[in-house]
Amino acid sequence: MTNVQATASDSPFIQGRNARLYGKPVSECPYPEGSKERAAWMEAYEEAVVSDPPEKP
């Protein structure tokens, strides 16, 4: 049994949002076609352009 805890940044939704905000292409989604994780990642990626300002380096 492991004692590893997931954090918010581990969620596919947050990963998708961050990918968009940091200028990564949608093709970098690490989740397989048809998975719930990919759907969440893609949803967040698309929403980020509408609701969040771009990150400044």
Buried (B, 14 or more C-beta within 10 A) or exposed (E): EEEEEEEEEEBBBBBBBBBBBEEBEEEEBEBEEEEEBBBBBBBBBEBBEEEEEEEEE
